[in-house]
């Protein structure tokens, strides 16, 4: 590498520039930590720090704290709404951990967090205007430790923490600087994002972890026996898991074909959707598409069943909108209102759900609810990014004008 200093320097500049163009604060923090670890591992810098006087070290420490404080504040203000949104998520998620320290189940963060967010906005007066403004439907906790603690309980959170701690200690013991930089940066980035969703970074992390193992204390025949047992166990488990997943993957692969056929050959699309439905497992997107087809063909009972199955795994607004539509078409206005209200409570800035509620209250001549909803739409439309915000606003203003 030393023979290609100019090339490596040029590539590094391009990579760092790309990170800033990406505007991903977590990536910038991770890159900064990696660079810092490599710099501190250099012999010249290391020796310089050891030879420095107490006064010089104090200046370096104070300067570093000031730099981190200014950088942290700048990163916060760089995307303030996004940062405030994450703070809200961590606030609600932390309360969830205390309420159920045993965990809610892996893969169910989306489902349970959004219910908690709905309850937070609908049953408390402590929520602020900024919180309501920044609230969205959430699929990730933007913090690996918190998310793992919600899904797997406090034990799951400690497992994630132990994973990083063991990786850092092993890298230090082996004096493996690349592994150490990846371990520390990943541990810090996990505070600001769910790193397991970022497959390229997660793959690098796992690969380096595998390449820096602790030496097992087993020896001779015991070590070989343990290895053979582990290989057999992994092989058997992988076979069973693979067979099950292959069916699920193939069923998911049909989604594209179902969507394509849904425009002009609904019956054929329905046949394919029904055929692979038993193998789809927890994929709520498949259930939503299947339920949409059933709704369009008038099979409301079956559509409602598919929608309710989807709600076991997610609280996505599209599922609630679809179920509300089915209830409304079948004359069950009370349940339709319940699901539209659930969306508006979960996402206080949502205009579409409030527009549906407004139409319902106008048709049923519910004056109090109608005026309240219309007023909310007018306020929300001032900061909403919804493309139809002006249409919703005009409808609400017309409603208030006709019903003073």
C-alpha positions as CSV (number, residue, x, y, z in Angstrom):
1,X,0.0,0.0,0.0
2,X,2.9,2.4,0.7
3,X,3.9,2.2,-3.0
4,X,0.6,3.6,-4.0
5,X,0.2,6.6,-1.7
6,X,-1.1,9.0,-4.4
7,X,-3.7,6.5,-5.7
8,X,-4.8,5.6,-2.2
9,X,-5.0,9.3,-1.2
10,X,-7.1,10.1,-4.3
11,X,-9.5,7.2,-3.6
12,X,-9.9,8.2,0.0
13,X,-10.8,11.8,-1.0
14,X,-13.4,10.5,-3.4
15,X,-14.9,8.1,-0.8
16,X,-15.1,10.9,1.9
17,X,-16.6,13.3,-0.7
18,X,-19.2,10.6,-1.6
19,X,-20.1,10.3,2.1
20,X,-20.8,14.0,2.4
21,X,-22.8,14.0,-0.9
22,X,-24.8,11.2,0.6
23,X,-25.7,13.4,3.5
24,X,-25.8,10.4,5.8
25,X,-24.7,11.6,9.3
26,X,-24.3,8.0,10.6
27,X,-22.0,7.2,7.7
28,X,-19.9,10.4,8.3
29,X,-19.6,9.5,12.0
30,X,-18.5,5.9,11.2
31,X,-15.9,7.1,8.6
32,X,-14.6,9.7,11.1
33,X,-14.1,6.9,13.8
34,X,-12.3,4.6,11.3
35,X,-9.9,7.4,10.3
36,X,-9.3,8.3,13.9
37,X,-8.5,4.7,14.9
38,X,-6.0,4.4,12.0
39,X,-4.4,7.7,12.9
40,X,-4.1,6.8,16.6
41,X,-2.6,3.4,15.8
42,X,0.3,5.0,13.9
43,X,3.6,4.8,15.8
44,X,4.5,8.4,15.3
45,X,1.3,9.8,16.8
46,X,1.2,7.1,19.5
47,X,4.8,8.0,20.6
48,X,4.0,11.8,20.4
49,X,1.0,11.3,22.8
50,X,3.1,9.3,25.3
51,X,5.8,11.9,25.3
52,X,3.4,14.9,25.7
53,X,3.3,16.8,29.0
54,X,0.2,16.9,31.2
55,X,-0.5,20.4,30.0
56,X,-0.3,19.4,26.3
57,X,-2.5,16.4,27.0
58,X,-5.1,18.6,28.7
59,X,-5.2,21.0,25.8
60,X,-5.6,18.0,23.4
61,X,-8.4,16.5,25.5
62,X,-10.2,19.9,25.9
63,X,-9.8,20.6,22.1
64,X,-11.2,17.2,21.2
65,X,-14.2,17.7,23.5
66,X,-14.9,21.1,22.0
67,X,-14.5,19.7,18.4
68,X,-16.9,16.8,19.2
69,X,-19.4,19.2,20.7
70,X,-19.4,21.6,17.8
71,X,-19.5,18.7,15.3
72,X,-22.3,17.0,17.1
73,X,-24.4,20.2,17.2
74,X,-23.7,20.8,13.5
75,X,-24.8,17.2,12.6
76,X,-28.0,17.8,14.7
77,X,-28.9,21.0,13.0
78,X,-28.0,19.7,9.6
79,X,-31.2,17.6,9.6
80,X,-33.0,18.9,12.6
81,X,-36.4,17.4,11.8
82,X,-34.9,14.0,11.2
83,X,-32.9,14.2,14.4
84,X,-36.0,15.3,16.4
85,X,-37.9,12.4,14.9
86,X,-35.2,9.9,16.1
87,X,-35.3,11.4,19.6
88,X,-39.1,10.9,19.7
89,X,-38.6,7.2,18.5
90,X,-36.0,6.6,21.3
91,X,-38.2,8.3,23.9
92,X,-41.2,6.0,23.1
93,X,-39.1,2.9,22.5
94,X,-37.3,3.3,25.9
95,X,-40.7,3.4,27.7
96,X,-41.6,0.2,25.8
97,X,-38.5,-1.5,27.2
98,X,-39.4,-0.6,30.8
99,X,-43.0,-1.7,30.2
100,X,-42.0,-5.1,28.9
101,X,-38.4,-6.0,29.7
102,X,-38.9,-9.5,28.4
103,X,-39.3,-8.3,24.8
104,X,-42.1,-8.3,22.2
105,X,-40.7,-10.9,19.8
106,X,-38.2,-10.7,17.0
107,X,-39.5,-9.2,13.8
108,X,-42.3,-7.4,15.6
109,X,-40.7,-4.0,16.2
110,X,-42.9,-2.3,13.5
111,X,-46.1,-3.8,14.9
112,X,-45.5,-2.9,18.5
113,X,-43.7,0.4,18.2
114,X,-46.4,2.0,16.1
115,X,-49.1,0.9,18.5
116,X,-47.0,2.6,21.3
117,X,-46.7,5.7,19.2
118,X,-50.4,5.8,18.6
119,X,-51.1,5.4,22.3
120,X,-48.5,8.2,23.1
121,X,-50.3,10.7,20.9
122,X,-53.9,9.7,21.7
123,X,-53.7,9.3,25.4
124,X,-51.2,11.8,26.7
125,X,-51.0,15.6,26.8
126,X,-47.2,15.7,27.0
127,X,-46.6,15.5,23.2
128,X,-45.4,18.7,21.6
129,X,-46.3,20.3,18.2
130,X,-42.8,19.4,16.9
131,X,-43.2,15.7,17.9
132,X,-46.6,15.6,16.1
133,X,-45.0,17.3,13.1
134,X,-42.1,14.9,12.8
135,X,-43.9,11.6,13.6
136,X,-44.1,9.0,10.8
137,X,-44.8,5.4,10.4
138,X,-41.7,3.6,11.8
139,X,-40.2,0.3,10.6
140,X,-36.8,0.6,12.4
141,X,-35.7,2.0,15.8
142,X,-32.7,3.9,14.4
143,X,-30.8,2.3,17.3
144,X,-29.6,-1.3,17.2
145,X,-29.4,-1.6,21.0
146,X,-32.9,-0.2,21.6
147,X,-34.5,-2.2,18.8
148,X,-32.9,-5.4,20.0
149,X,-34.0,-4.7,23.5
150,X,-37.6,-4.2,22.3
151,X,-37.7,-7.4,20.2
152,X,-35.5,-9.7,22.3
153,X,-35.9,-8.0,25.7
154,X,-33.1,-6.7,27.8
155,X,-31.3,-10.0,27.2
156,X,-31.4,-9.3,23.4
157,X,-30.0,-5.8,24.0
158,X,-27.2,-7.1,26.2
159,X,-26.4,-9.8,23.6
160,X,-25.9,-7.1,20.9
161,X,-23.8,-5.0,23.4
162,X,-21.7,-8.1,24.2
163,X,-21.2,-8.9,20.5
164,X,-19.5,-5.5,20.0
165,X,-17.6,-5.6,23.2
166,X,-16.1,-9.1,22.4
167,X,-15.2,-8.0,18.9
168,X,-13.4,-4.9,20.1
169,X,-11.5,-6.8,22.8
170,X,-10.5,-9.5,20.4
171,X,-9.3,-7.0,17.8
172,X,-7.3,-5.2,20.5
173,X,-5.8,-8.5,21.7
174,X,-4.8,-9.5,18.1
175,X,-3.6,-5.9,17.3
176,X,-5.9,-6.0,14.2
177,X,-6.4,-2.3,13.4
178,X,-8.8,-2.8,10.4
179,X,-11.0,-5.0,12.5
180,X,-10.8,-2.6,15.5
181,X,-11.8,0.3,13.4
182,X,-14.8,-1.6,12.0
183,X,-15.8,-2.8,15.4
184,X,-15.7,0.6,17.1
185,X,-17.3,2.5,14.2
186,X,-20.1,-0.2,14.0
187,X,-20.7,-0.1,17.7
188,X,-21.1,3.7,17.6
189,X,-23.1,3.8,14.4
190,X,-25.5,1.3,16.0
191,X,-26.5,4.1,18.4
192,X,-27.8,6.2,15.6
193,X,-29.1,3.5,13.1
194,X,-30.2,-0.1,13.0
195,X,-27.1,-1.4,11.3
196,X,-28.5,-4.9,10.7
197,X,-30.7,-3.3,7.9
198,X,-27.6,-2.0,6.1
199,X,-26.6,-5.3,4.5
200,X,-23.2,-4.1,3.0
201,X,-22.0,-2.7,6.3
202,X,-23.4,-5.7,8.3
203,X,-21.7,-8.1,5.9
204,X,-18.3,-6.4,6.4
205,X,-18.8,-6.4,10.2
206,X,-19.7,-10.2,10.3
207,X,-16.8,-11.1,7.9
208,X,-14.2,-9.3,10.0
209,X,-15.7,-10.7,13.2
210,X,-15.2,-14.2,11.7
211,X,-11.6,-13.5,10.7
212,X,-10.6,-12.4,14.2
213,X,-11.7,-15.4,16.4
214,X,-10.7,-16.1,19.9
215,X,-8.6,-19.3,20.2
216,X,-10.7,-22.0,21.8
217,X,-9.3,-23.8,24.8
218,X,-10.2,-27.2,23.4
219,X,-7.4,-29.4,22.1
220,X,-6.9,-32.6,20.1
221,X,-9.8,-35.0,19.7
222,X,-12.2,-32.8,21.8
223,X,-11.7,-29.9,19.4
224,X,-12.3,-32.1,16.3
225,X,-15.4,-33.6,17.9
226,X,-16.8,-30.2,18.7
227,X,-16.1,-29.0,15.1
228,X,-17.8,-32.0,13.5
229,X,-20.8,-31.7,15.8
230,X,-21.1,-28.0,15.0
231,X,-20.9,-28.7,11.2
232,X,-23.5,-31.4,11.4
233,X,-25.9,-29.3,13.5
234,X,-25.5,-26.3,11.2
235,X,-26.0,-28.5,8.2
236,X,-29.2,-30.1,9.4
237,X,-30.7,-26.8,10.6
238,X,-29.8,-25.1,7.3
239,X,-31.5,-27.9,5.3
240,X,-34.8,-27.5,7.2
241,X,-34.6,-23.7,7.1
242,X,-33.7,-23.7,3.4
243,X,-36.6,-25.9,2.4
244,X,-39.1,-23.6,4.3
245,X,-37.5,-20.4,3.0
246,X,-37.4,-21.6,-0.6
247,X,-41.1,-22.0,-0.7
248,X,-41.5,-18.5,0.9
249,X,-39.1,-16.9,-1.5
250,X,-40.8,-18.5,-4.5
251,X,-44.2,-17.3,-3.3
252,X,-42.8,-13.7,-2.8
253,X,-41.4,-13.9,-6.4
254,X,-45.0,-14.1,-7.6
255,X,-45.8,-10.6,-6.3
256,X,-44.5,-9.0,-9.5
257,X,-46.6,-11.3,-11.7
258,X,-49.7,-10.8,-9.5
259,X,-49.4,-7.0,-9.7
260,X,-48.9,-7.1,-13.5
261,X,-52.0,-9.3,-14.0
262,X,-54.1,-7.3,-11.5
263,X,-54.7,-4.5,-14.1
264,X,-56.3,-6.6,-16.8
265,X,-56.6,-10.2,-15.6
266,X,-57.8,-10.0,-12.0
267,X,-59.2,-13.5,-11.9
268,X,-55.9,-15.0,-13.0
269,X,-54.0,-12.8,-10.5
270,X,-56.4,-13.9,-7.7
271,X,-55.8,-17.6,-8.6
272,X,-52.0,-17.2,-8.3
273,X,-52.3,-15.2,-5.1
274,X,-54.6,-17.8,-3.5
275,X,-52.3,-20.6,-4.5
276,X,-49.2,-19.3,-2.9
277,X,-50.9,-17.6,0.1
278,X,-50.2,-20.6,2.5
279,X,-46.5,-20.3,2.0
280,X,-46.1,-16.5,2.4
281,X,-45.5,-16.6,6.1
282,X,-45.1,-13.1,7.6
283,X,-44.9,-11.0,4.4
284,X,-47.7,-8.4,5.0
285,X,-47.1,-6.8,1.6
286,X,-48.3,-10.0,-0.1
287,X,-51.4,-10.0,2.1
288,X,-52.1,-6.4,1.2
289,X,-51.9,-7.0,-2.5
290,X,-54.0,-10.1,-2.2
291,X,-56.6,-8.2,0.0
292,X,-56.7,-5.4,-2.6
293,X,-57.5,-7.9,-5.4
294,X,-60.2,-9.5,-3.3
295,X,-61.7,-6.0,-2.5
296,X,-61.7,-5.0,-6.1
297,X,-63.6,-8.2,-7.0
298,X,-66.1,-7.8,-4.2
299,X,-64.9,-10.6,-1.9
300,X,-65.0,-8.4,1.1
301,X,-65.0,-11.1,3.8
302,X,-61.8,-12.8,2.4
303,X,-60.2,-9.4,1.9
304,X,-60.9,-8.5,5.5
305,X,-59.4,-11.8,6.7
306,X,-56.2,-11.2,4.7
307,X,-56.0,-7.6,6.1
308,X,-56.3,-8.9,9.7
309,X,-53.5,-11.4,9.1
310,X,-51.3,-8.6,7.8
311,X,-52.0,-6.6,11.0
312,X,-50.4,-9.4,13.1
313,X,-47.0,-8.3,11.8
314,X,-47.4,-4.6,10.9
315,X,-49.3,-1.4,11.7
316,X,-48.6,0.1,8.2
317,X,-51.1,2.8,7.3
318,X,-51.9,1.1,3.9
319,X,-53.3,-1.9,5.7
320,X,-55.5,0.3,7.9
321,X,-56.7,2.3,4.9
322,X,-57.6,-0.9,3.1
323,X,-59.5,-2.4,6.0
324,X,-61.3,0.9,6.6
325,X,-62.4,0.9,3.0
326,X,-63.8,-2.6,3.3
327,X,-65.7,-1.8,6.4
328,X,-67.1,1.4,4.8
329,X,-68.2,-0.4,1.6
330,X,-70.0,-3.1,3.7
331,X,-71.8,-0.4,5.8
332,X,-69.8,-0.8,9.0
333,X,-69.0,2.9,9.5
334,X,-68.0,2.5,13.1
335,X,-65.1,0.2,12.4
336,X,-64.1,2.3,9.3
337,X,-63.9,5.3,11.6
338,X,-61.9,3.3,14.1
339,X,-59.1,2.5,11.5
340,X,-59.0,6.0,10.0
341,X,-58.7,7.3,13.6
342,X,-55.9,4.9,14.3
343,X,-53.9,6.2,11.4
344,X,-54.4,9.9,12.5
345,X,-53.4,9.1,16.1
346,X,-50.4,7.1,15.0
347,X,-49.3,9.8,12.5
348,X,-50.7,13.2,13.7
349,X,-49.5,14.9,10.5
350,X,-51.4,12.6,8.2
351,X,-54.0,14.4,6.1
352,X,-55.5,11.6,4.1
353,X,-57.0,9.8,7.1
354,X,-58.4,13.0,8.4
355,X,-59.9,13.8,5.0
356,X,-61.7,10.3,5.1
357,X,-62.9,11.1,8.6
358,X,-64.2,14.5,7.5
359,X,-66.2,12.9,4.7
360,X,-67.6,10.4,7.2
361,X,-68.7,13.2,9.6
362,X,-70.2,15.3,6.9
363,X,-72.3,12.4,5.6
364,X,-73.4,11.5,9.2
365,X,-73.9,15.2,10.1
366,X,-71.7,15.0,13.1
367,X,-71.1,18.7,13.6
368,X,-68.6,18.7,16.5
369,X,-66.3,16.0,15.1
370,X,-66.6,17.6,11.6
371,X,-65.5,21.1,12.8
372,X,-62.7,19.7,14.9
373,X,-61.3,17.5,12.0
374,X,-61.6,20.4,9.5
375,X,-59.7,22.7,11.8
376,X,-56.9,20.1,12.3
377,X,-56.6,19.6,8.5
378,X,-56.1,23.4,8.0
379,X,-53.4,23.5,10.6
380,X,-51.6,20.4,9.4
381,X,-51.7,21.5,5.8
382,X,-49.4,24.5,6.6
383,X,-46.4,22.2,7.2
384,X,-47.4,18.9,5.5
385,X,-45.5,17.6,2.5
386,X,-48.5,15.7,1.1
387,X,-49.0,16.5,-2.6
388,X,-52.7,16.8,-2.0
389,X,-52.5,19.2,1.0
390,X,-54.1,22.1,-0.8
391,X,-57.0,20.0,-1.9
392,X,-57.6,18.8,1.7
393,X,-57.2,22.3,2.9
394,X,-59.8,23.8,0.5
395,X,-62.3,21.0,1.4
396,X,-61.8,21.7,5.1
397,X,-62.2,25.5,4.6
398,X,-65.4,24.9,2.5
399,X,-66.8,22.7,5.2
400,X,-66.2,25.3,8.0
401,X,-67.7,28.0,5.8
402,X,-70.8,26.1,5.1
403,X,-71.1,25.0,8.8
404,X,-70.3,28.1,10.9
